[in-house]
């Protein structure tokens, strides 16, 4: 009997912001599907860790290997244009192409201890009582970082007339996310995905967003909030793997897709074999702030 190759065998993927949280889950799922995965982040075994968290992108690369893929760690600050350009140039020299790029970068909650940001404000505090600099940080570590990476990878994908760019965000069409700065940043990220899709579509390149639920990340676990979560990072990862393997993925261009909807469409499950339903905002606490970790 001829062995069946994993669906993403031979594919070159890049997951930005993969030290922990959703980025790590996505990288692992791509590894499960047989992909070669470049994993990036700032928290390295050889240097400082963001928010003094213990996780590193080298750990993630090893998890990719253990899952059946090939993991390649690379340190990158995705708010630094020169570093992002250097990352993409290295990847293209090393592998010749990039088939799927996933942006799970989100530093808008750095320094947040579950109750307060370093400036003393809390998530959901009235916008007129919060320092405006928080909005700048949310945009820089969200939509600006997303644009830098997409801008760097687009020329190679356009030349290849193929490729998938996935942004991890949160569907803002379902209602207010509970915090002005967070809501604005996520809405801008979604709109950028839509706009990029419009410009990339004629060249055979697809850009889209995915919207997870309330994810059990390392931060959430350490905060003792496990019971409030709806899914693990692997659920979103398997959504990305399914999209990357779908030859008709261009039909989703510009959309923000719910992970739960994709699970039912493609038939994948979360780590425990379940298919969690869509996460519904009921208390204006938002959901994506815990998604990326």
C-alpha positions as CSV (number, residue, x, y, z in Angstrom):
1,X,0.0,0.0,0.0
2,X,1.3,3.4,-0.9
3,X,1.8,5.8,2.0
4,X,-0.3,8.9,1.9
5,X,1.7,12.1,2.3
6,X,0.6,14.6,4.9
7,X,-1.6,17.4,3.3
8,X,1.1,20.1,3.7
9,X,4.1,18.0,3.0
10,X,6.6,20.1,1.1
11,X,4.9,23.4,1.9
12,X,6.9,26.2,3.4
13,X,5.0,28.2,6.1
14,X,5.9,31.0,8.4
15,X,4.2,31.8,11.7
16,X,4.9,35.2,13.2
17,X,4.5,35.5,16.9
18,X,4.9,31.8,17.7
19,X,6.6,31.9,21.0
20,X,3.4,31.0,22.7
21,X,-0.4,31.4,22.5
22,X,-2.2,31.0,19.2
23,X,1.0,31.3,17.2
24,X,2.4,28.2,18.9
25,X,-0.8,26.3,18.4
26,X,-0.9,27.2,14.7
27,X,2.8,26.3,14.2
28,X,2.2,22.9,15.8
29,X,-0.9,22.2,13.7
30,X,1.0,23.0,10.5
31,X,3.7,20.6,11.7
32,X,1.0,17.9,12.2
33,X,0.1,18.5,8.5
34,X,3.7,17.9,7.5
35,X,4.8,21.4,6.7
36,X,8.1,23.1,7.1
37,X,7.4,25.9,9.6
38,X,9.5,29.0,10.3
39,X,8.6,30.2,13.8
40,X,9.4,33.7,14.9
41,X,9.1,35.8,18.0
42,X,11.1,37.9,20.4
43,X,11.3,35.4,23.4
44,X,14.4,33.4,22.8
45,X,16.5,31.0,24.8
46,X,19.5,33.2,23.9
47,X,18.0,36.5,25.0
48,X,15.2,38.3,26.8
49,X,11.6,37.1,27.1
50,X,8.6,39.4,26.7
51,X,6.8,40.0,30.0
52,X,9.3,37.6,31.6
53,X,7.3,34.7,30.2
54,X,9.2,31.3,30.1
55,X,8.0,30.3,26.6
56,X,10.4,30.7,23.6
57,X,10.1,30.3,19.9
58,X,12.8,27.6,20.0
59,X,10.3,25.6,22.2
60,X,7.8,26.0,19.4
61,X,10.1,24.8,16.7
62,X,10.7,21.7,18.7
63,X,7.0,21.1,19.1
64,X,6.7,21.4,15.3
65,X,9.3,18.7,14.9
66,X,7.6,16.5,17.5
67,X,4.3,16.9,15.6
68,X,5.8,15.6,12.4
69,X,6.9,18.8,10.6
70,X,10.2,20.6,10.3
71,X,10.7,23.6,12.6
72,X,13.0,26.5,12.1
73,X,13.3,29.2,14.8
74,X,14.1,32.8,13.9
75,X,14.2,35.8,16.2
76,X,12.3,38.8,14.9
77,X,10.7,41.9,16.3
78,X,7.7,42.3,13.9
79,X,7.4,46.0,14.6
80,X,10.9,46.6,13.2
81,X,10.8,47.0,9.4
82,X,14.4,46.1,8.9
83,X,14.1,42.9,11.0
84,X,11.0,41.8,9.1
85,X,12.6,42.4,5.8
86,X,15.6,40.4,6.9
87,X,13.5,37.5,8.1
88,X,11.7,37.3,4.7
89,X,15.0,37.6,2.8
90,X,16.5,34.8,4.9
91,X,13.5,32.6,4.4
92,X,13.5,33.0,0.6
93,X,17.2,32.4,0.4
94,X,16.9,29.3,2.5
95,X,13.7,27.8,1.1
96,X,13.1,29.5,-2.2
97,X,9.5,30.5,-1.5
98,X,6.8,31.0,1.1
99,X,3.5,29.2,0.6
100,X,1.6,30.3,3.7
101,X,2.3,33.1,6.1
102,X,0.4,33.5,9.4
103,X,0.5,36.6,11.4
104,X,-0.3,35.9,15.1
105,X,1.7,38.9,16.4
106,X,-0.2,40.8,19.1
107,X,1.7,42.8,21.8
108,X,-1.2,45.1,22.8
109,X,-1.5,43.4,26.2
110,X,2.1,43.4,27.1
111,X,2.5,44.2,30.8
112,X,-1.1,43.4,31.5
113,X,-1.4,41.4,34.7
114,X,-5.1,40.4,34.3
115,X,-6.3,43.5,36.0
116,X,-4.1,46.5,35.0
117,X,-1.7,47.7,32.3
118,X,1.6,49.2,33.4
119,X,-0.1,52.7,33.0
120,X,-2.6,51.7,35.7
121,X,-5.6,51.4,33.5
122,X,-7.7,48.3,33.1
123,X,-9.2,46.6,30.0
124,X,-12.5,48.3,29.3
125,X,-11.9,51.4,31.3
126,X,-13.6,54.5,29.7
127,X,-11.4,55.7,26.9
128,X,-11.3,59.3,28.3
129,X,-9.6,57.9,31.4
130,X,-6.9,56.1,29.6
131,X,-3.5,57.3,28.2
132,X,-3.7,57.7,24.4
133,X,-0.3,55.9,24.1
134,X,-2.1,52.6,24.7
135,X,-3.9,53.0,21.3
136,X,-0.5,53.5,19.6
137,X,0.9,50.4,21.1
138,X,-2.1,48.3,20.1
139,X,-1.8,49.6,16.5
140,X,1.9,49.2,16.3
141,X,1.9,45.6,17.6
142,X,-1.2,44.7,15.5
143,X,-2.1,46.4,12.2
144,X,1.4,47.9,11.7
145,X,3.1,44.6,12.3
146,X,0.7,42.9,10.1
147,X,1.3,45.3,7.3
148,X,5.1,45.1,7.6
149,X,5.1,41.3,7.2
150,X,2.5,41.2,4.4
151,X,4.4,43.9,2.6
152,X,7.6,41.9,2.8
153,X,6.2,38.6,1.6
154,X,3.8,39.9,-1.1
155,X,6.4,40.4,-3.9
156,X,7.6,36.8,-3.7
157,X,4.0,35.5,-3.6
158,X,2.9,37.8,-6.4
159,X,5.8,36.6,-8.6
160,X,4.9,33.0,-7.8
161,X,1.2,33.8,-8.4
162,X,0.3,31.8,-5.4
163,X,0.3,32.1,-1.6
164,X,-1.9,32.5,1.5
165,X,-1.6,35.2,4.1
166,X,-3.6,34.6,7.3
167,X,-4.1,37.1,10.1
168,X,-5.2,36.1,13.5
169,X,-7.7,38.6,14.7
170,X,-11.2,38.8,16.1
171,X,-14.5,39.3,14.3
172,X,-15.6,42.8,15.2
173,X,-18.9,42.4,13.3
174,X,-20.5,40.5,16.2
175,X,-20.5,43.6,18.5
176,X,-18.3,45.8,20.6
177,X,-15.2,44.1,22.0
178,X,-15.4,45.8,25.4
179,X,-12.5,48.2,25.0
180,X,-12.2,51.1,22.6
181,X,-8.5,50.7,21.9
182,X,-8.7,46.9,21.5
183,X,-11.8,47.2,19.3
184,X,-10.2,49.8,17.1
185,X,-7.0,47.8,16.6
186,X,-8.9,44.5,15.7
187,X,-11.2,46.3,13.4
188,X,-8.3,47.9,11.6
189,X,-6.5,44.6,11.3
190,X,-9.6,43.0,9.7
191,X,-10.0,45.9,7.3
192,X,-6.4,45.6,6.3
193,X,-6.9,41.9,5.5
194,X,-9.8,42.8,3.3
195,X,-7.9,45.6,1.5
196,X,-4.9,43.4,1.0
197,X,-7.1,40.7,-0.4
198,X,-8.5,43.1,-3.0
199,X,-5.0,44.1,-4.2
200,X,-3.6,40.5,-4.1
201,X,-6.5,38.7,-5.7
202,X,-5.5,39.5,-9.4
203,X,-2.2,37.8,-8.7
204,X,-3.5,34.6,-7.3
205,X,-2.6,35.4,-3.7
206,X,-5.2,35.1,-0.9
207,X,-5.4,37.2,2.2
208,X,-7.9,36.5,5.0
209,X,-8.4,36.6,8.7
210,X,-9.4,34.0,11.3
211,X,-11.4,34.6,14.4
212,X,-10.8,32.2,17.3
213,X,-12.9,31.8,20.5
214,X,-11.8,32.3,24.1
215,X,-8.5,30.4,23.9
216,X,-6.7,28.5,26.6
217,X,-3.3,30.2,26.2
218,X,-0.4,30.0,28.7
219,X,-1.3,33.4,30.2
220,X,-4.9,32.3,30.7
221,X,-3.9,29.1,32.3
222,X,-1.5,30.8,34.7
223,X,-4.2,33.3,35.6
224,X,-6.5,30.4,36.7
225,X,-9.1,31.2,34.0
226,X,-9.1,27.8,32.3
227,X,-12.8,27.3,33.0
228,X,-13.8,30.4,31.0
229,X,-12.1,29.2,27.8
230,X,-13.8,27.5,24.9
231,X,-10.9,26.0,23.0
232,X,-7.1,25.4,22.8
233,X,-4.7,27.1,20.4
234,X,-4.5,23.9,18.3
235,X,-8.1,24.4,17.2
236,X,-7.2,27.6,15.3
237,X,-4.0,25.9,14.1
238,X,-6.0,23.1,12.4
239,X,-8.2,25.7,10.8
240,X,-5.1,27.3,9.2
241,X,-3.8,23.9,8.1
242,X,-7.2,23.1,6.5
243,X,-7.2,26.5,4.7
244,X,-3.6,26.0,3.5
245,X,-4.4,22.6,2.1
246,X,-7.6,23.8,0.3
247,X,-7.0,24.5,-3.4
248,X,-10.2,26.6,-3.4
249,X,-9.1,28.9,-0.5
250,X,-9.2,31.9,-2.8
251,X,-13.0,31.8,-2.3
252,X,-12.5,33.1,1.3
253,X,-10.3,36.1,0.3
254,X,-10.9,39.2,2.4
255,X,-13.1,37.5,4.9
256,X,-12.7,37.0,8.7
257,X,-13.5,33.3,9.2
258,X,-14.6,31.8,12.5
259,X,-12.5,28.8,13.6
260,X,-15.7,27.0,14.7
261,X,-17.3,27.4,11.3
262,X,-14.2,26.1,9.6
263,X,-14.1,23.1,11.9
264,X,-17.6,22.1,10.7
265,X,-16.8,22.8,7.0
266,X,-13.5,20.9,7.0
267,X,-14.2,18.3,9.7
268,X,-11.3,18.9,12.1
269,X,-11.5,18.9,15.9
270,X,-9.8,20.5,18.8
271,X,-7.1,18.6,20.8
272,X,-9.7,16.6,22.8
273,X,-11.7,15.6,19.7
274,X,-14.5,18.1,20.3
275,X,-15.8,20.8,17.9
276,X,-16.4,23.9,20.1
277,X,-19.1,26.3,18.8
278,X,-18.6,29.9,17.9
279,X,-17.6,32.1,20.8
280,X,-20.3,34.7,21.5
281,X,-19.5,37.9,23.4
282,X,-21.9,38.2,26.2
283,X,-20.2,40.4,28.8
284,X,-18.2,42.9,26.7
285,X,-15.0,41.4,27.9
286,X,-13.7,40.7,24.4
287,X,-12.2,37.4,23.4
288,X,-9.2,38.0,21.2
289,X,-7.2,39.6,24.0
290,X,-6.6,36.2,25.4
291,X,-6.3,34.5,22.0
292,X,-2.8,35.3,21.0
293,X,-1.3,35.1,24.5
